[in-house]
Amino acid sequence: MDRHCLMIPGPTPVPVRAALAGAAPMINHRGPEFGALLREVTEGLQRILMTRNTVLLFPAAGTGGMEAVAANLVAPGERVLVAVAGEFGARFAEIMRVAGADVRTLDFEWGTAVEPAAVARALEEDPSIGMVVVTHNETSTGVTMDLAGIRRAIPRDDVLLVADAISSVGAIELRPDEWGVDVVVGASQKGLMTPPGLALVALSPRAWEKAGRTRCRSVYWDFAAARRFLEQPTPQTPYTPAVSLLYALRESLRMLQAEGLENVFRRHAVLARAVRAGVRALGLGTLAGEDCASSTVTAVVLPDGLEGKKLLGLLRQKYGVVLAGGQGRLAGRIFRVGHVGRVNWQDVVVTLAALEMACRDLGLEVEHGRAVAAAEEVLGAEG
Ligand SMILES: Cc1ncc(COP(=O)(O)O)c(C=O)c1O
Protein backbone atom coordinates (compact mmCIF):
# COMPACT_ATOMS: atom_id res chain seq x y z
CA MET A 1 0.00 0.00 0.00
CA ASP A 2 1.64 3.28 -1.06
CA ARG A 3 -0.51 5.55 1.11
CA HIS A 4 -1.48 5.11 4.68
CA CYS A 5 -3.53 6.99 7.19
CA LEU A 6 -1.34 7.54 10.26
CA MET A 7 -3.67 7.81 13.25
CA ILE A 8 -1.33 7.27 16.18
CA PRO A 9 -0.87 9.80 18.98
CA GLY A 10 2.47 10.94 17.61
CA PRO A 11 4.53 11.26 15.63
CA THR A 12 1.76 12.77 13.54
CA PRO A 13 1.63 13.60 9.82
CA VAL A 14 3.70 16.64 8.93
CA PRO A 15 2.03 19.14 6.56
CA VAL A 16 3.79 19.35 3.20
CA ARG A 17 4.52 23.04 3.81
CA ALA A 18 6.36 22.23 7.01
CA ALA A 19 8.20 19.23 5.54
CA LEU A 20 9.42 21.35 2.61
CA ALA A 21 10.44 24.17 4.93
CA GLY A 22 12.59 21.63 6.78
CA ALA A 23 14.51 20.96 3.57
CA ALA A 24 15.83 24.55 3.35
CA PRO A 25 19.62 24.97 3.06
CA MET A 26 21.63 24.94 6.26
CA ILE A 27 22.56 28.27 7.82
CA ASN A 28 25.04 29.54 10.38
CA HIS A 29 23.48 28.87 13.78
CA ARG A 30 25.36 31.85 15.20
CA GLY A 31 24.18 34.28 12.51
CA PRO A 32 21.32 36.78 12.18
CA GLU A 33 19.13 34.53 10.01
CA PHE A 34 19.08 31.86 12.67
CA GLY A 35 18.45 34.48 15.34
CA ALA A 36 15.33 35.62 13.49
CA LEU A 37 14.19 31.99 13.07
CA LEU A 38 14.62 31.20 16.77
CA ARG A 39 12.89 34.42 17.79
CA GLU A 40 9.88 33.75 15.57
CA VAL A 41 9.58 30.15 16.77
CA THR A 42 9.82 30.97 20.48
CA GLU A 43 7.36 33.86 20.15
CA GLY A 44 5.03 31.60 18.15
CA LEU A 45 5.21 28.98 20.88
CA GLN A 46 4.39 31.61 23.49
CA ARG A 47 1.23 32.42 21.54
CA ILE A 48 0.27 28.76 21.18
CA LEU A 49 0.89 28.21 24.89
CA MET A 50 -0.87 31.45 25.80
CA THR A 51 2.05 32.41 28.01
CA ARG A 52 4.48 35.24 28.56
CA ASN A 53 6.95 32.75 30.04
CA THR A 54 10.25 32.06 28.33
CA VAL A 55 10.09 28.98 26.11
CA LEU A 56 13.31 26.99 25.76
CA LEU A 57 13.90 24.52 22.93
CA PHE A 58 16.23 21.54 22.97
CA PRO A 59 17.03 18.96 20.28
CA ALA A 60 15.47 15.96 22.02
CA ALA A 61 12.49 13.67 22.41
CA GLY A 62 9.87 14.88 24.85
CA THR A 63 11.33 12.66 27.55
CA GLY A 64 14.47 14.79 27.35
CA GLY A 65 12.38 17.82 28.33
CA MET A 66 11.07 15.88 31.34
CA GLU A 67 14.62 14.97 32.38
CA ALA A 68 15.64 18.61 31.96
CA VAL A 69 12.98 19.65 34.48
CA ALA A 70 14.33 17.16 36.99
CA ALA A 71 17.94 18.25 36.42
CA ASN A 72 17.20 21.97 36.86
CA LEU A 73 14.43 22.16 39.41
CA VAL A 74 14.87 19.30 41.85
CA ALA A 75 17.68 18.88 44.35
CA PRO A 76 18.48 15.36 45.56
CA GLY A 77 16.26 14.40 48.47
CA GLU A 78 13.53 16.94 47.69
CA ARG A 79 9.98 15.74 48.12
CA VAL A 80 8.03 15.64 44.84
CA LEU A 81 4.43 14.53 44.36
CA VAL A 82 3.78 12.83 41.02
CA ALA A 83 0.19 12.07 40.02
CA VAL A 84 0.18 8.76 38.16
CA ALA A 85 -2.85 7.86 36.06
CA GLY A 86 -1.05 6.13 33.22
CA GLU A 87 2.24 5.22 31.61
CA PHE A 88 3.54 8.78 31.18
CA GLY A 89 2.80 9.79 34.75
CA ALA A 90 4.74 6.68 35.80
CA ARG A 91 7.61 7.75 33.52
CA PHE A 92 7.81 11.20 35.12
CA ALA A 93 7.88 9.57 38.56
CA GLU A 94 10.76 7.35 37.43
CA ILE A 95 12.66 10.32 35.97
CA MET A 96 12.28 12.18 39.27
CA ARG A 97 13.47 9.10 41.20
CA VAL A 98 16.53 8.70 38.98
CA ALA A 99 17.29 12.40 39.53
CA GLY A 100 17.38 11.68 43.27
CA ALA A 101 14.06 13.21 44.27
CA ASP A 102 12.14 11.74 47.20
CA VAL A 103 9.10 10.82 45.12
CA ARG A 104 5.63 10.24 46.45
CA THR A 105 3.23 8.96 43.82
CA LEU A 106 -0.47 9.60 43.96
CA ASP A 107 -2.04 6.76 42.00
CA PHE A 108 -5.29 6.85 40.11
CA GLU A 109 -7.01 4.12 38.16
CA TRP A 110 -5.75 4.16 34.57
CA GLY A 111 -8.51 5.64 32.45
CA THR A 112 -9.63 8.11 35.13
CA ALA A 113 -8.54 11.68 35.82
CA VAL A 114 -6.35 13.02 38.61
CA GLU A 115 -8.65 14.26 41.38
CA PRO A 116 -7.77 17.75 42.58
CA ALA A 117 -9.10 16.95 46.07
CA ALA A 118 -6.69 14.01 46.38
CA VAL A 119 -3.78 16.29 45.44
CA ALA A 120 -4.94 18.76 48.11
CA ARG A 121 -5.09 15.99 50.73
CA ALA A 122 -1.61 14.74 49.86
CA LEU A 123 -0.19 18.25 50.25
CA GLU A 124 -1.97 18.81 53.54
CA GLU A 125 -0.61 15.52 54.85
CA ASP A 126 2.91 16.38 53.80
CA PRO A 127 3.95 20.05 53.95
CA SER A 128 7.46 19.16 52.74
CA ILE A 129 6.21 18.61 49.17
CA GLY A 130 7.45 21.47 47.00
CA MET A 131 6.45 20.25 43.56
CA VAL A 132 3.44 18.57 41.99
CA VAL A 133 3.84 16.82 38.64
CA VAL A 134 0.81 16.08 36.46
CA THR A 135 0.44 14.68 32.96
CA HIS A 136 -1.91 17.15 31.30
CA ASN A 137 -3.03 14.67 28.66
CA GLU A 138 -2.29 11.05 29.57
CA THR A 139 -1.64 9.58 26.12
CA SER A 140 -1.66 6.00 27.37
CA THR A 141 -5.28 6.22 28.57
CA GLY A 142 -6.82 9.06 26.56
CA VAL A 143 -7.59 11.23 29.58
CA THR A 144 -7.13 14.99 29.97
CA MET A 145 -6.58 16.35 33.46
CA ASP A 146 -8.11 19.49 34.94
CA LEU A 147 -4.90 21.46 35.48
CA ALA A 148 -6.69 24.64 36.54
CA GLY A 149 -8.66 22.67 39.15
CA ILE A 150 -5.50 20.95 40.38
CA ARG A 151 -3.76 24.32 40.84
CA ARG A 152 -6.76 25.68 42.74
CA ALA A 153 -6.61 22.65 45.02
CA ILE A 154 -2.95 23.23 45.88
CA PRO A 155 -3.06 24.98 49.23
CA ARG A 156 0.31 26.77 49.00
CA ASP A 157 1.54 29.28 46.40
CA ASP A 158 5.15 28.18 46.71
CA VAL A 159 4.39 24.67 45.40
CA LEU A 160 5.46 24.38 41.76
CA LEU A 161 3.00 22.78 39.36
CA VAL A 162 4.73 20.92 36.52
CA ALA A 163 2.73 19.69 33.52
CA ASP A 164 3.76 17.16 30.93
CA ALA A 165 1.82 18.63 28.02
CA ILE A 166 3.60 16.63 25.33
CA SER A 167 0.38 15.35 23.78
CA SER A 168 -1.72 18.47 24.39
CA VAL A 169 0.43 21.40 23.27
CA GLY A 170 -1.07 22.91 20.13
CA ALA A 171 -4.24 20.79 20.35
CA ILE A 172 -5.91 21.15 23.76
CA GLU A 173 -6.48 24.37 25.67
CA LEU A 174 -3.64 25.09 28.05
CA ARG A 175 -3.26 28.46 29.81
CA PRO A 176 -0.20 28.23 32.06
CA ASP A 177 -0.23 31.90 33.14
CA GLU A 178 -3.94 32.02 33.90
CA TRP A 179 -4.04 28.58 35.53
CA GLY A 180 -0.80 28.89 37.49
CA VAL A 181 1.12 26.11 35.77
CA ASP A 182 4.80 26.80 36.44
CA VAL A 183 6.44 24.39 34.05
CA VAL A 184 5.12 23.09 30.74
CA VAL A 185 6.95 20.37 28.83
CA GLY A 186 6.07 19.83 25.18
CA ALA A 187 7.43 18.19 22.05
CA SER A 188 7.34 18.85 18.33
CA GLN A 189 5.84 15.63 16.99
CA LYS A 190 2.19 15.77 18.02
CA GLY A 191 -0.04 18.85 18.04
CA LEU A 192 2.75 20.97 16.63
CA MET A 193 2.77 18.96 13.37
CA THR A 194 6.56 18.86 13.13
CA PRO A 195 8.87 15.84 12.90
CA PRO A 196 10.08 14.38 16.21
CA GLY A 197 13.24 15.83 17.70
CA LEU A 198 12.39 19.05 19.56
CA ALA A 199 11.49 19.28 23.24
CA LEU A 200 10.23 22.54 24.68
CA VAL A 201 10.05 23.76 28.25
CA ALA A 202 8.24 26.91 29.39
CA LEU A 203 9.01 28.22 32.87
CA SER A 204 7.16 30.72 35.08
CA PRO A 205 9.00 33.36 37.13
CA ARG A 206 8.38 31.13 40.19
CA ALA A 207 10.03 28.21 38.38
CA TRP A 208 13.01 30.38 37.41
CA GLU A 209 13.39 31.39 41.02
CA LYS A 210 13.50 27.73 42.03
CA ALA A 211 15.99 26.98 39.25
CA GLY A 212 18.17 29.80 40.62
CA ARG A 213 18.18 28.13 44.04
CA THR A 214 18.91 24.65 42.66
CA ARG A 215 22.27 23.48 41.39
CA CYS A 216 21.71 22.24 37.84
CA ARG A 217 23.09 18.73 37.48
CA SER A 218 23.52 18.79 33.73
CA VAL A 219 25.54 20.72 31.19
CA TYR A 220 23.31 19.99 28.20
CA TRP A 221 20.00 20.72 29.93
CA ASP A 222 21.06 23.86 31.77
CA PHE A 223 18.03 26.17 31.63
CA ALA A 224 19.95 29.27 32.75
CA ALA A 225 22.49 28.83 29.95
CA ALA A 226 19.71 28.30 27.40
CA ARG A 227 17.97 31.48 28.53
CA ARG A 228 21.21 33.47 28.46
CA PHE A 229 21.82 32.47 24.83
CA LEU A 230 18.18 33.07 23.88
CA GLU A 231 18.22 36.58 25.34
CA GLN A 232 21.29 37.74 23.42
CA PRO A 233 20.61 40.45 20.80
CA THR A 234 20.91 37.70 18.19
CA PRO A 235 19.11 34.74 19.82
CA GLN A 236 21.06 31.50 19.88
CA THR A 237 21.21 28.17 21.66
CA PRO A 238 24.22 27.00 23.72
CA TYR A 239 24.74 23.91 21.56
CA THR A 240 24.06 23.16 17.91
CA PRO A 241 20.32 23.54 17.33
CA ALA A 242 18.11 21.30 15.18
CA VAL A 243 17.95 23.96 12.45
CA SER A 244 15.84 21.93 9.99
CA LEU A 245 13.24 21.08 12.63
CA LEU A 246 13.01 24.74 13.60
CA TYR A 247 12.31 25.66 9.97
CA ALA A 248 9.54 23.06 9.90
CA LEU A 249 8.14 24.16 13.26
CA ARG A 250 8.07 27.80 12.14
CA GLU A 251 5.84 26.81 9.24
CA SER A 252 3.53 24.67 11.38
CA LEU A 253 3.21 27.48 13.92
CA ARG A 254 2.24 29.86 11.12
CA MET A 255 -0.45 27.37 10.05
CA LEU A 256 -1.84 27.04 13.59
CA GLN A 257 -1.81 30.81 13.95
CA ALA A 258 -3.70 31.24 10.66
CA GLU A 259 -6.34 28.71 11.69
CA GLY A 260 -6.77 30.42 15.06
CA LEU A 261 -6.13 28.71 18.37
CA GLU A 262 -9.77 28.44 19.38
CA ASN A 263 -10.55 26.80 16.03
CA VAL A 264 -7.65 24.38 16.47
CA PHE A 265 -8.90 23.32 19.92
CA ARG A 266 -12.46 23.03 18.65
CA ARG A 267 -11.42 20.95 15.63
CA HIS A 268 -9.66 18.48 17.91
CA ALA A 269 -12.59 18.31 20.32
CA VAL A 270 -15.15 17.72 17.57
CA LEU A 271 -13.07 15.06 15.81
CA ALA A 272 -12.51 13.29 19.13
CA ARG A 273 -16.24 13.26 19.81
CA ALA A 274 -16.83 11.84 16.33
CA VAL A 275 -14.27 9.09 16.95
CA ARG A 276 -15.85 8.18 20.28
CA ALA A 277 -19.33 8.11 18.76
CA GLY A 278 -18.10 5.90 15.92
CA VAL A 279 -16.33 3.51 18.23
CA ARG A 280 -19.37 3.17 20.47
CA ALA A 281 -21.60 2.57 17.47
CA LEU A 282 -19.47 -0.51 16.84
CA GLY A 283 -20.36 -1.75 20.29
CA LEU A 284 -16.87 -1.01 21.63
CA GLY A 285 -16.20 0.90 24.84
CA THR A 286 -13.79 3.76 25.45
CA LEU A 287 -11.52 3.57 28.47
CA ALA A 288 -12.09 7.19 29.51
CA GLY A 289 -15.42 8.60 30.60
CA GLU A 290 -16.93 11.39 28.54
CA ASP A 291 -16.16 13.97 31.27
CA CYS A 292 -12.39 13.55 30.96
CA ALA A 293 -11.96 12.07 27.46
CA SER A 294 -9.01 13.49 25.55
CA SER A 295 -9.32 15.52 22.36
CA THR A 296 -6.12 14.05 20.95
CA VAL A 297 -6.26 10.31 21.65
CA THR A 298 -9.01 7.76 22.26
CA ALA A 299 -8.27 4.50 24.07
CA VAL A 300 -10.68 1.77 22.96
CA VAL A 301 -11.25 -1.30 25.12
CA LEU A 302 -10.76 -4.56 23.24
CA PRO A 303 -13.78 -6.84 23.66
CA ASP A 304 -13.26 -10.49 24.57
CA GLY A 305 -12.15 -12.47 21.57
CA LEU A 306 -10.75 -9.52 19.63
CA GLU A 307 -6.99 -9.62 19.67
CA GLY A 308 -5.36 -6.18 19.49
CA LYS A 309 -2.30 -7.23 17.52
CA LYS A 310 -4.44 -8.98 14.92
CA LEU A 311 -6.79 -6.04 14.59
CA LEU A 312 -4.01 -3.45 14.24
CA GLY A 313 -2.13 -5.69 11.80
CA LEU A 314 -5.18 -6.10 9.61
CA LEU A 315 -5.96 -2.39 9.74
CA ARG A 316 -2.43 -1.60 8.65
CA GLN A 317 -1.99 -4.24 5.97
CA LYS A 318 -5.42 -4.46 4.41
CA TYR A 319 -6.83 -1.00 5.00
CA GLY A 320 -3.74 1.21 5.28
CA VAL A 321 -4.80 2.68 8.62
CA VAL A 322 -2.21 2.77 11.38
CA LEU A 323 -3.41 2.82 14.99
CA ALA A 324 -1.49 2.32 18.25
CA GLY A 325 -1.61 -0.47 20.80
CA GLY A 326 -1.87 -0.22 24.55
CA GLN A 327 1.13 0.57 26.74
CA GLY A 328 2.34 -0.86 30.02
CA ARG A 329 -0.40 -2.59 31.98
CA LEU A 330 -2.90 -1.72 29.21
CA ALA A 331 -0.98 -3.66 26.55
CA GLY A 332 -3.35 -6.18 24.96
CA ARG A 333 -6.37 -4.61 26.68
CA ILE A 334 -6.88 -1.50 24.56
CA PHE A 335 -5.90 0.07 21.26
CA ARG A 336 -5.54 3.79 20.70
CA VAL A 337 -6.68 6.10 17.94
CA GLY A 338 -4.64 9.29 17.66
CA HIS A 339 -6.45 12.34 16.29
CA VAL A 340 -3.93 15.06 16.82
CA GLY A 341 -2.09 17.58 14.68
CA ARG A 342 -2.93 17.81 11.01
CA VAL A 343 -6.17 15.81 11.23
CA ASN A 344 -9.54 16.51 9.68
CA TRP A 345 -12.90 14.82 9.25
CA GLN A 346 -11.65 12.82 6.25
CA ASP A 347 -9.08 11.05 8.42
CA VAL A 348 -11.74 10.22 11.00
CA VAL A 349 -14.23 8.86 8.48
CA VAL A 350 -11.60 6.69 6.77
CA THR A 351 -10.34 5.40 10.12
CA LEU A 352 -13.82 4.47 11.35
CA ALA A 353 -14.76 2.81 8.06
CA ALA A 354 -11.57 0.76 8.14
CA LEU A 355 -12.08 -0.14 11.80
CA GLU A 356 -15.60 -1.29 11.05
CA MET A 357 -14.47 -3.48 8.16
CA ALA A 358 -11.56 -4.95 10.10
CA CYS A 359 -13.85 -5.77 13.03
CA ARG A 360 -16.22 -7.54 10.63
CA ASP A 361 -13.30 -9.43 9.10
CA LEU A 362 -12.45 -10.66 12.59
CA GLY A 363 -15.95 -11.89 13.26
CA LEU A 364 -17.52 -9.03 15.20
CA GLU A 365 -21.15 -8.57 14.32
CA VAL A 366 -21.26 -5.03 13.06
CA GLU A 367 -23.71 -3.49 10.63
CA HIS A 368 -22.14 -1.78 7.61
CA GLY A 369 -21.86 1.97 8.00
CA ARG A 370 -22.80 2.24 11.68
CA ALA A 371 -19.58 3.87 12.85
CA VAL A 372 -19.37 6.36 10.02
CA ALA A 373 -23.03 7.27 10.43
CA ALA A 374 -22.51 7.99 14.13
CA ALA A 375 -19.46 10.12 13.36
CA GLU A 376 -21.36 11.98 10.65
CA GLU A 377 -24.03 12.91 13.16
CA VAL A 378 -21.43 14.55 15.39
CA LEU A 379 -19.63 16.23 12.50
CA GLY A 380 -22.89 17.40 10.92
CA ALA A 381 -24.18 18.88 14.17
CA GLU A 382 -20.99 20.90 14.49
CA GLY A 383 -21.38 22.41 11.03
C1 LIG B 1 2.13 12.54 27.63
C2 LIG B 1 3.45 12.11 27.08
N1 LIG B 1 4.55 12.29 27.82
C3 LIG B 1 5.76 11.93 27.37
C4 LIG B 1 5.92 11.36 26.14
C5 LIG B 1 7.27 10.96 25.69
O1 LIG B 1 7.64 11.68 24.57
P1 LIG B 1 8.88 11.19 23.69
O2 LIG B 1 8.50 9.86 23.15
O3 LIG B 1 8.99 12.26 22.64
O4 LIG B 1 10.05 11.13 24.58
C6 LIG B 1 4.81 11.14 25.33
C7 LIG B 1 4.95 10.48 24.03
O5 LIG B 1 4.03 9.90 23.51
C8 LIG B 1 3.55 11.53 25.81
O6 LIG B 1 2.46 11.36 25.06
Ligand as a Chemical Component Dictionary entry (heavy atoms), coordinates in Angstrom:
data_LIG
# 
_chem_comp.id                   LIG 
_chem_comp.type                 NON-POLYMER 
_chem_comp.pdbx_formal_charge   0 
_chem_comp.three_letter_code    LIG 
# 
loop_
_chem_comp_atom.comp_id 
_chem_comp_atom.atom_id 
_chem_comp_atom.alt_atom_id 
_chem_comp_atom.type_symbol 
_chem_comp_atom.charge 
_chem_comp_atom.model_Cartn_x 
_chem_comp_atom.model_Cartn_y 
_chem_comp_atom.model_Cartn_z 
_chem_comp_atom.pdbx_ordinal 
LIG C1 C1 C 0 2.127  12.544 27.631 1  
LIG C2 C2 C 0 3.449  12.113 27.079 2  
LIG N1 N1 N 0 4.549  12.295 27.816 3  
LIG C3 C3 C 0 5.756  11.935 27.373 4  
LIG C4 C4 C 0 5.922  11.357 26.143 5  
LIG C5 C5 C 0 7.268  10.961 25.686 6  
LIG O1 O1 O 0 7.643  11.683 24.573 7  
LIG P1 P1 P 0 8.879  11.186 23.694 8  
LIG O2 O2 O 0 8.503  9.856  23.155 9  
LIG O3 O3 O 0 8.990  12.263 22.641 10 
LIG O4 O4 O 0 10.047 11.131 24.584 11 
LIG C6 C6 C 0 4.812  11.137 25.331 12 
LIG C7 C7 C 0 4.949  10.480 24.031 13 
LIG O5 O5 O 0 4.032  9.896  23.512 14 
LIG C8 C8 C 0 3.550  11.532 25.807 15 
LIG O6 O6 O 0 2.463  11.359 25.060 16 
# 
loop_
_chem_comp_bond.comp_id 
_chem_comp_bond.atom_id_1 
_chem_comp_bond.atom_id_2 
_chem_comp_bond.value_order 
_chem_comp_bond.pdbx_ordinal 
LIG C1 C2 SING 1  
LIG C2 N1 SING 2  
LIG C2 C8 DOUB 3  
LIG N1 C3 DOUB 4  
LIG C3 C4 SING 5  
LIG C4 C5 SING 6  
LIG C4 C6 DOUB 7  
LIG C5 O1 SING 8  
LIG O1 P1 SING 9  
LIG P1 O2 DOUB 10 
LIG P1 O3 SING 11 
LIG P1 O4 SING 12 
LIG C6 C7 SING 13 
LIG C6 C8 SING 14 
LIG C7 O5 DOUB 15 
LIG C8 O6 SING 16 
# 
